[in-house]
Amino acid sequence: MPPLKSKLVCSDCMGDPILSEQIAKDKNINTCGYCNNKNPCITLRELAEKVDIVYRENYQLGEEYPSYINSDDRVGWEQKGDYPETIISEMLEVEQSVASDITEFLSEQEQYDVVRGGANAVYDDTSFYQEKEISAGEHIFIWEEFCAKLKHKSRFYNESTISLLNDLFSEIQDLKLADEKSPIRIIGGEKKERFIFRARKATSEKDRIRICLNPGRELGPPPQHKAKAARMNPTGISVFYGALERETCLAEIRLIPGEMAISGKFEIIKPLTALDLTALKKVYLNLSMFDPRYFQKKSKLKFLRNFESMINLPVLPDDEPLDYIPSQALVEYLSDHFNPRIDAIIYSSIQNDKQGKNIAILSPVLKAGYSEGKFGENNNSSKYEESWGDEYIIWVKSTPETICNRESKGIKVKTSKDNEKSVNTKSLQLVDESLNIHEILGIQYKFKTGRISILIDDLKD
């Protein structure tokens, strides 16, 4: 049997694609010492030297942490991480026998430096080692610089701005979740994920009657000339803000106890391409530590995992015009300059403690007008409301007779021609009998508390 350092390993035994390709390029055809097939090979020593460089760059001795023993008060100490052999096996995606031989060879090689030179062992089979933390600082700096430029220098896009955003977001479509789905996905159409909710404040009788008789127009997005600036749109650009849960859309309109609201359920008729920002924190990317751009890609991945929390921070009302500018610019980029074009963005609800999800359907897919309904504001019909316990009724004295009757905590809308259900014939449609009326009974706050100390500096000169 040849010495360990001369043992041959072939490209097919390497699961890591970059390392396998490097071995295959040498075209040194020989019999592999592990699979016994004739393939491009390198010696175990050559492979170990490649592994040693990458291993030392990326791994360190595992951090110790306290661990309570059984149910008593004794504390033991454990290490984070894995044994070197396990790490190398996963790094190379190889059989345990290959990883074991590489670890044994590298452990022997470091003995002189450890025993005589006082160096720290990195292949000690009695210790655990963990991957070093890679900072997202470079990409955070790029994003913060972009935000500062938009807020305080220039509002307009140029080639450098688009290039910067391409560097940050161009690989989103390559990211995967645990179920192999992407944070970019199709919603609406025949998909299960096609229903969303929207609510409006309706504390006065006049508001409730107006919304109930024209729910598509009143609950739909505002016309462009009335569109106010918000998190995902500047003034004058209409965006449909909704939620994936009815409770979330109520939280987003920030009512106080005693106020009322009406909510409706909409169906997304046209398939839309949506970017789910809430999914970014769970994404992964198959990366090779032998990739020269590994650190850059890992840093960007960390940035993207934390991106939603950066862009979706709570914003105080006085700061909204300025602090919303970066997210508005990002939406324009995703809608006009990104491939594939993004039609909708899903993001966490700050008002619902990130337990619910909001959705913004962007302007380019909101093209159709809105029906006024049979009983528009200029109609002279007599209208009034009654409420009996859980029952809410609007009476309309008109011909043809139209009755809005609340059933099972929902408002059922019927018209003779059913001409009011369509908000956007190309994108959205109000679901029949989906209106609910809500009275806010109370609000629960989540907060953190800190102690206040007053220190008096009584030092004299």
N, C-alpha and C positions, 0 to 999 in steps of 0.2 A: 504494500500500500504506500503511495507517495506521501511525503510529509504534508501536513495540513495546508501549509502555505501554497503548495503546488497543485492542490486539488482544483479541478476545473468546474466552473459553474456556467451554464448556458443561458442564453437570452430567454428561452421559453420558461425557465424556472423563476424568472423575475416577473412578479405581478405588477410592479411599478412600471408604467409605460415608458417614461423617459429613460430610466436606467436600462430597460430592456432594449430600447432603440439604440442607446449608446453601445451596448455590447454587440448588437447585430451589425452595426456599421463597421466594426473591426474585421468582420468576415473571417475570423480565425476558427474555421470549422474543425471540431474535434468531438470526442465522446465525453459527454457531461458526466461528472462523477456522482451525480444525484439521480438523474432520470435515465442515464445510459443511452440517450439519444444523441445522434450526430447533429450538432447545431453550432452556431457561433458561440465561442466560449472565452472566458477570461479566468485567470487564476483566482483562487480565494484571496490571496494576498492583495491583488489589484482591486478586487471588489471591496475588501475590508478597508483599504485606504480611502476609497470613495465614501464609504459609509462613515468612517471616522470623522472626516471633515464636516459632513452634514450633521452627524450626531452631536458633536461638540458645539456646533453653532446653535443647535435648537434645544438641547436638553441640559438640565442641571439636577443636582441632588434634590430629592423630594423634600418639600417643606414638612416639618413635623407639626402635629396637632394633637391636643389632648383627647383621650378616649376613656370614658368611664367603664370600669370593669364590673360586669354584672349589675347589681342594684345597690352595691355599697358605695362608699365615698372614695375608694381608691381610684387614682387616675393613672392610666398608662399613656404611652406616646406612640403614635403611628405616623407613617409617612404617606404623603400623597404620591401617586404615580405608579410605575410598574418596574419589574425587573428589566435589565438591559436586553436580555434575550427576547422578551415579549415585545419590547419597543422596536427592536430591529426587525423582528418577524412582521410586525404591522407596517413598519416604514417601507420595507421592500416588497411586502405582500408575497412572502415566500414560506415554504414549508419550515416547520420548527427545526428540522435537522440542519438546514442551511443557516438559519439564524443562530443555532447553537454553536456551529463551527466558527462563524464569524465572531461571535462574542468570546469564545475561548481564545481565538487567535489575538484579538485586540486586548483582551485581559492580560495575556502573556506579554504582549508588546509594551504595555504600560507599566509593568512591574518595576523595571529599573528606575523610571522616573518617580514612582510612588515610594519605593523603598529607599533609594539613595538620594533622590532629589527633593523629596518632601512634597511632591505634587499630589493633588487630590485624585483619588481613583474615580473613574467614570464608568467602569465596567465591572464593579463589585457586585457579585451575584448574591450578596446578603443585604443589599440596599436597594431602595426604590429611587427612580429618577422621573422627573416630570418635565413637560415641555415648557420652555421659557415663554413668558408673556410677550406678545407682539403688540405694540401700540398702534392705535389708529390715528395717532397725532398728525401725521402728514396729511391725511385726507380730511381730518377735522379742520386743520388750518386752511386748506383749500376752500372748504365750504364756508368757513367763517369769513374768509377774505371776500368770497363771492357775495355773501350777505351784506358785509360792510360797504362794498362798492355799490350795490343796488340801493341801499338805504341812503347813502351820503354822497355819492358821486355821479352815477349815471343809471338811468332807468332802462336804457335801450340795449337790445341784443346786438352783438357783433360776432365776428368769427371766433374771437378769443373766448367770449362768454360761452358759446356753444361748444367749443373744443374743451373747455374746462368741465362743463356738465357731462360731455361725452366720456371724459376720463373717469368721472365719478360713477356714472350710472349705465354705461354701455353694456356691462356684463350682467345686468339684472336678469335678463331672460335665460341666462345659463345656470342660475341658482336653482336649487331644488329643495323641497321640503322632505320630511321623512317618508311621506307617501308617494314620493317621486313627482308630485305636482309642482307647479311653478307659482311664484307670487304674482305672475301675470297670467290671467286666465280669462276665459269667455264666460260671461254671465248673461242671463236673459234668453229670449227665444224659447227653445225647448229644454233649456237647462233647469235643473231643480232650483238653482240659485237665481230666481227671477222676480222675487217679491220684495218690495221695500216700503217704508212707511214715512209719512210726512204729517206734521201737525201745525196748526196755527192757533194763536190766542183768540178766544171767542168769549170774552167775559160779558159783553153786552148782548141783549136780545137782537139788536140790529145786526151785529157781527155774526151771530149764530145762524140767523135766517139767511143772510147773504151767502155764507159758506155752504150751508146745506142745499140751497137751491142752485148753486153754481160751483159744486165741489171741485170739478176738474180745473176750472180757471182759478179759483181762490186758493186751492192747495198746490197748484202747479207753480213753476218758477215764475218770477216776475218778468214783465216785458223788459227789454234791454234798457229803455229810457228810465226805468224805475229801479234798476238793479244797483244795489249799494255794495260797496267794497266789503269783502268777507275773507275768510282764511284762504279760499281757493279761487277767488275772482276779484279783479279790480272793479271800480265803478264803471257801469255801462255794459258789462259783460254778464249775461244771465247764466247762472248755474243752478241746477236742481239739487238742493241739499236734502237728503233723506237719511234714513237709518235702517239697519237690518232688523231692528226690533222696535215695536211700538213704544215700549217704555223708554227707549233711548231717544226717540224723536221728541217725546214729551220733555225729557230732561234738558234737551238742547234749546228749547225756547224759554227756559229760565223763568217759569211762572212762580208766583208767591201764593201761599195759602189763601184760599177764597177765590182765586182766579179760575177760569175755565178754558178749555181748549177742545178743538175738534180735530181728530186725526183720521187719515184715510190710508188705504192700502193700494199701492200701485204695482202693476205688472210691467216688467221690462219686455216689450214685444220684440224689439230688434236686438239681435245678439251684439253685445258690446265687449270690447277688450278692456278689462279692469286690472289695475295695479293695486294689490292688497298690501298696503304699508304695514299692517299688523302682522303679516306673515314673515316680514324680513328678519325679525328677531329669531326666527326658527330655521333660517335657510342654512344650507351647507354647500360646499363646492369641493369636488374631488381634486385635491391639490397634491402635487408631488413635491417633496422637500428637495428633490434633485432638479427642480425647475429653477433656472436663474432668477425668475421673477416671483419666486415663492413668497418672500417677505412682503413685496408690494401687493400681491394678490391677497395674502392673509390679512394685511392691514386694511385693504379696501373691504374685505368681507366683514371685518369687525366694525368698520365704519357703517356699513349698510345695516348690520344687525342692530345698531343703536340709532339709526337715522330717524325712525319714526318718533322716538322720544325727543330728538333734537328739534324736529320741525313741528311737533304737535304739543309744544309747551303751552301752559295756560297764559293767556294774554289779557291784561287789564284793559278795560274799555278805552282809556285815554291813550294807550299805546298801540291800539289796533291798526290805525292807518300806516304806521311805520313798520311794525313787527310782522304784519301780514305780507309785506312786499316780497320776501324771498320765496314763500310758499306759492304766491301768485305767479311769480316768474317761473318756478319749477313746473307748475301746471301748464303754462304756455309752452315750455320746452317739451314736455311729455306729449302734449296735444299736437304740436306743429313740427317738431324737429326730431322726435324719437321714433325708432322703428322696432316693433310695430307701434302705430299711433295709439295712444291711450285715450279711451273714451270716458272712463270713470275711475275714481280713486276711492279706495276704502281705507278708513283710518279710525283710530280709537276715539271714543267719546270722552273728553275731559270731564264733561258735566256728569257723566255716569261712572266716574272713577275708573275709566278704561275697561269697564265690564261689558259695554256694548260697542257696536261699530256703526260709524257714520259712513255715508257714501255721497260723493259729489259727482253728478253726471255733467260732463263738461259741455260747453257751449256749442261746439261744432255738430253735435248729434241732436241738439234741440232746435229743429228747424221749422216745425209746423206751428201754425197759430192755434188759438184756443177757442172753443165754442163758448158763446155767451150763455147758452142754455135757454130753455123756454121762458124762464122767469128771471131775466136780467135786472139790473138795478133800475132801469128806466121803465120797467113794467108797472102798470098801475094797479095790479092785483092787490087785494087786501091780504096781509100775512100776519100771523101771530103764533106764539108758541105756548104750549102747556107742558107741565111736568108733573107726573104722578109716580112718586117713588123712583123706581129705576126706569120708568117709561118717559121718553122725551118725544113730543109730537110737535110738528109744525103744520098748521092749517093754512092752506092757500085757497082763498075764495076766487076761483077763476075757472074759465072753460078753455081747454079741458081741465078737469080736476086733477091736481097733483098733490099727493100726500107724502110727507117724509115721516116715517114711523120708526121709532127706536125699538129694536127688538134684541133681547139678550145683550144688553149694554152696547148695542150698535144701532146706527141710524140707517134705516132702509130707505133708499131713494127710488121712487118710481116716477117716470114721466111717460106721457102718451107716445112720444117718438124716441125716447131713450137717446136723446141727442146730446147728453151732457157728460157721458162717461169718458170720452176721449180727451186726454190732455195733449198728447202728441201722437198722431196716427203712425209716425215712423219709429217712435222710441218708447213712449210710456202710455199706459192706459189705466185709469182708475178702475179698481175692481168693484163690481156691483155689490151693494149691500155691505160695504166695508167701513162705512163711517162710524166712528165711536165718539161719544161726548165724554169729557173728563172734568171733574172738579178736583182741584188740588186741596188735599186735606192737611198735608204737612210735608216738611222737607227734612231730610237727614243729612247732616254735614260730616265730612271726614276731614280731620285736621291733625296737626301736630302741635304740641305745646312745649314751650321753653320757659324757664324761669327768668325773671328780670332781677338784675342786681344793679344797685346804684353805688358807685365807688366815688369817694370824695378825696381828691388829692389835696392834702393839707400841708404839703411841704413848704417850708419858708426858705427864702433866699439866704 
